[in-house]
Amino acid sequence: MLSAILTVVGLIMLCFGGNWLVSGGVAIAKKFRISNLVIGMTIVAYGTSTPELAASVAAAGEHSAIILGNIIGSNIANVGMVIGIAAIIVPLAVRKSVLKKEIPIMLGVSVLLVLISIDGEISQYDGILLLGGLGAFAVYTFKDAMKQREKNKEEIVSEKKNIYLKSAGLIGLGVGLLYVGAILTVDNAVILAKEFGLSEKIIGLTVIAIGTSLPELITSIIAIRKGHADIGVGNIIGSNIYNILMIMGVGATLGGVMIVSDVYVDYAIMIIFSLSLLIALKTGIINRVMGICLSIGYVAYLAVTFFK
């Protein structure tokens, strides 16, 4: 009973946290003349990835199977569950630049994860390599943000002087609530899952992955309903890139992550889900039909994972 109550409290915190994170991010985007997409891929994506980071740091070393399952499961959930549900609510317009640049980057880091897993371990050196990739991606997004700012130079932004403090406060509160809310939700879900005798890898792929993807789901839905679809889509792409480069990078650097042979099936599914987003290349829209297909595909994946 207590676990169920704490799970509900966690979900409420996720809702409020997502709302404040989006509000703060949009205000900063307007003030600095940076696109909502870049804000979604940076501030919002970092914020909604904090639960994955917390779960992975906690699991580093002794429970490395949870780290691996959490990252792969979260990336699959972000596309199948988050983009799927969001597209069902309202068709998502995706910029062609996202489909031609950012999604290939997401696919590239996914392939990199597979390559460094071939020797049976993601070592501490591999972790450092991933963190180096994170630095390179940070430089890329910063340069992109500066280009956006130059393009929007003529825009007149009339905001209050205390906009920085207010926005930073909203973002800080949002990240804090997302962090605590996700921990509450995940911890209590794991207690229930263990009662059913599930393995650490399956708990990571399903229960923890869904729990730590709830911030992305809540934040993306709130952003889309507020008319900021770019933040919703940017949040998912950014989160999937950070999950591999930052979360796996930190987790592996702290103690290495052992690879089990059947994880390659999950790797393949993760890449297939990511590739499916390129279907929108022609129209620039992830429509409701595609949203339904992604959601059904994700439910099927969960069913097979639980019962295999």
C-alpha positions in Angstrom: 0.0 0.0 0.0 2.8 2.4 0.9 4.7 1.6 -2.3 1.6 2.4 -4.3 1.0 5.8 -2.5 4.7 6.8 -3.0 4.5 5.8 -6.7 1.5 8.2 -7.1 3.3 11.0 -5.2 6.3 10.4 -7.6 4.1 10.7 -10.6 2.6 14.0 -9.4 6.1 15.4 -8.8 7.0 14.4 -12.4 4.0 16.3 -13.7 4.9 19.5 -11.9 8.6 19.1 -12.6 8.0 18.7 -16.3 5.8 21.7 -16.5 8.3 24.0 -14.7 11.2 22.7 -16.8 9.4 23.5 -20.0 8.4 26.9 -18.8 11.9 27.9 -17.8 13.4 26.5 -20.9 11.1 28.4 -23.3 11.7 31.6 -21.4 15.5 31.2 -21.8 15.1 30.3 -25.5 13.2 33.5 -26.1 15.6 35.7 -24.1 18.7 34.3 -25.9 17.0 34.0 -29.3 17.8 30.3 -29.4 15.4 27.8 -31.0 13.1 25.7 -28.8 14.7 22.6 -30.5 18.2 23.5 -29.2 16.7 24.1 -25.7 14.9 20.8 -25.9 18.1 19.0 -26.9 20.2 20.7 -24.1 18.6 22.1 -20.9 15.4 20.0 -21.1 17.1 16.8 -22.3 19.8 17.1 -19.5 17.1 17.7 -17.0 14.9 14.8 -17.9 18.0 12.5 -18.1 18.9 13.1 -14.4 16.8 10.1 -13.2 18.7 7.7 -15.6 22.0 9.2 -14.3 21.0 8.7 -10.7 19.8 5.1 -11.3 23.1 4.3 -13.1 25.4 5.8 -10.6 23.5 3.9 -7.8 23.9 0.7 -9.8 27.5 1.2 -10.9 29.9 -1.7 -10.2 27.8 -4.5 -8.5 24.6 -4.0 -10.5 26.0 -3.1 -13.9 23.2 -5.2 -15.6 20.7 -2.5 -14.4 22.8 0.3 -16.1 22.8 -1.5 -19.4 19.1 -2.5 -19.3 18.2 1.0 -18.1 19.9 2.8 -21.0 18.7 0.5 -23.8 15.2 0.2 -22.3 15.0 4.0 -21.8 16.0 4.7 -25.4 13.5 2.2 -26.7 10.8 3.7 -24.4 11.6 7.2 -25.4 10.8 6.5 -29.1 8.1 3.8 -28.7 6.3 5.1 -25.6 7.0 8.8 -25.5 7.0 9.8 -29.2 4.3 7.2 -29.8 1.9 8.5 -27.2 2.8 12.2 -28.1 2.1 11.6 -31.8 -1.3 10.0 -31.0 -2.2 13.1 -29.0 -1.2 15.5 -31.8 0.8 14.8 -35.0 4.4 16.0 -34.5 6.0 18.4 -37.1 9.7 17.6 -37.3 12.2 19.9 -38.9 14.1 18.4 -41.9 17.4 19.5 -40.3 16.5 17.2 -37.3 15.9 14.3 -39.6 19.1 14.9 -41.5 21.5 15.8 -38.7 20.3 15.1 -35.1 18.6 11.7 -35.7 21.7 10.3 -37.6 23.8 11.5 -34.6 21.5 9.5 -32.3 21.9 6.4 -34.6 25.6 6.9 -34.7 26.1 6.8 -30.9 23.8 3.8 -30.8 26.1 2.0 -33.3 29.1 3.1 -31.3 27.6 1.5 -28.2 27.2 -1.8 -30.1 30.8 -1.7 -31.3 32.4 -1.1 -27.9 30.3 -4.0 -26.5 31.8 -6.6 -28.9 34.6 -7.6 -26.6 32.1 -8.5 -23.8 32.6 -5.4 -21.7 32.1 -1.7 -21.8 35.4 -0.9 -20.0 36.4 2.2 -18.1 38.4 3.3 -21.2 35.2 2.9 -23.2 33.5 5.1 -20.6 36.1 7.8 -21.1 35.6 7.5 -24.9 31.9 8.0 -24.5 32.4 11.1 -22.2 34.8 12.5 -24.9 31.9 12.0 -27.4 29.6 13.9 -25.0 32.1 16.8 -25.0 32.1 16.9 -28.8 28.3 16.8 -28.9 28.2 19.7 -26.4 30.5 21.8 -28.7 28.3 20.9 -31.7 25.1 22.0 -30.0 26.7 25.2 -28.6 27.8 26.2 -32.1 24.3 25.4 -33.4 22.8 27.6 -30.7 25.1 30.5 -31.7 24.1 30.2 -35.3 20.4 30.3 -34.3 21.1 33.4 -32.2 22.7 35.2 -35.2 19.8 34.3 -37.4 17.4 35.8 -34.9 19.5 38.8 -34.2 16.8 41.2 -35.4 14.2 39.8 -33.0 13.3 42.2 -30.2 12.9 40.4 -26.9 11.1 42.4 -24.3 11.4 40.4 -21.1 11.6 41.4 -17.4 15.1 41.9 -16.0 14.7 39.1 -13.5 13.9 36.6 -16.3 17.2 34.8 -15.8 16.6 34.3 -12.1 13.0 33.2 -12.6 13.8 30.8 -15.5 16.8 29.3 -13.7 14.6 28.9 -10.6 11.9 27.1 -12.6 14.4 24.9 -14.3 16.1 24.0 -11.0 12.8 23.2 -9.3 11.7 21.2 -12.4 14.9 19.1 -12.5 14.7 18.6 -8.7 11.1 17.4 -8.8 11.8 15.2 -11.8 14.8 13.7 -10.0 13.0 13.0 -6.7 9.7 12.0 -8.5 11.5 9.4 -10.7 13.5 8.0 -7.8 10.2 7.5 -5.8 8.5 5.9 -8.8 11.4 3.7 -9.7 12.3 2.5 -6.2 8.8 1.5 -5.4 8.2 -0.1 -8.8 11.4 -2.2 -8.3 10.1 -3.5 -4.9 7.0 -4.7 -6.6 8.9 -6.2 -9.6 11.3 -8.1 -7.3 8.3 -9.8 -5.7 7.6 -11.4 -9.1 11.2 -12.7 -9.4 12.4 -10.6 -12.3 16.1 -10.4 -13.2 18.1 -7.2 -12.9 18.5 -6.9 -16.7 14.7 -7.2 -17.2 14.0 -4.8 -14.3 16.4 -2.4 -16.0 14.9 -2.9 -19.5 11.3 -2.5 -18.3 10.4 -1.2 -14.8 13.4 1.2 -14.4 13.5 2.2 -18.1 9.8 3.2 -18.0 10.2 4.9 -14.6 13.2 7.0 -15.7 11.5 7.7 -19.1 8.4 9.2 -17.3 10.1 12.7 -17.1 10.6 12.6 -20.9 7.0 11.5 -21.4 5.5 14.1 -19.1 7.8 16.9 -20.3 7.2 16.1 -24.0 3.4 15.9 -23.6 3.3 19.2 -21.7 5.6 20.9 -24.3 3.5 19.6 -27.2 0.2 20.7 -25.6 1.7 24.2 -25.0 2.5 24.3 -28.8 6.3 23.7 -28.4 6.6 20.4 -30.4 10.3 21.2 -31.1 11.0 20.9 -27.4 9.2 17.6 -27.2 11.1 16.0 -30.1 14.4 17.7 -29.2 14.0 16.4 -25.7 13.8 12.8 -26.9 16.7 13.0 -29.4 18.9 14.7 -26.8 17.9 12.3 -24.0 18.8 9.3 -26.2 22.2 10.7 -27.1 22.9 11.7 -23.4 21.8 8.2 -22.2 24.6 6.6 -24.2 27.3 9.2 -24.0 26.7 10.6 -20.5 24.9 7.9 -18.5 26.8 4.9 -19.9 30.0 7.0 -20.0 29.7 7.8 -16.3 28.5 4.2 -15.4 31.3 2.5 -17.3 34.0 4.9 -16.0 33.0 4.2 -12.4 33.3 0.4 -12.7 32.9 -1.0 -16.2 29.7 -2.8 -17.5 29.6 -6.5 -18.4 27.8 -7.5 -21.6 25.5 -10.5 -21.8 25.1 -12.2 -25.2 21.3 -11.7 -25.5 21.6 -7.9 -25.2 22.3 -7.7 -28.9 18.7 -8.4 -29.6 17.8 -5.3 -27.5 20.5 -3.3 -29.3 18.9 -4.2 -32.6 15.4 -3.2 -31.4 16.7 0.1 -30.1 18.3 0.9 -33.5 15.1 -0.2 -35.4 13.0 2.1 -33.3 15.4 5.0 -33.9 15.5 4.3 -37.7 11.7 4.3 -37.8 11.7 8.1 -37.2 13.3 8.6 -40.6 10.0 7.5 -42.1 9.0 11.2 -41.5 11.8 12.4 -43.7 9.4 12.8 -46.7 6.5 14.6 -45.0 8.3 16.1 -41.9 5.4 14.8 -39.7 5.2 11.9 -37.3 1.5 11.3 -37.7 -1.1 9.5 -35.5 -0.8 6.2 -37.5 2.9 6.2 -36.9 2.3 7.0 -33.2 0.0 4.1 -32.9 2.5 1.8 -34.6 5.3 2.9 -32.3 3.1 2.4 -29.2 1.9 -1.1 -30.3 5.5 -2.0 -31.2 6.7 -0.9 -27.7 3.9 -2.9 -25.9 4.8 -6.0 -28.0 8.5 -5.5 -27.0 7.6 -5.3 -23.3 5.4 -8.4 -23.6 8.2 -10.4 -25.3 10.8 -9.2 -22.7 8.7 -10.2 -19.8 7.7 -13.6 -21.0 10.8 -14.8 -23.0 
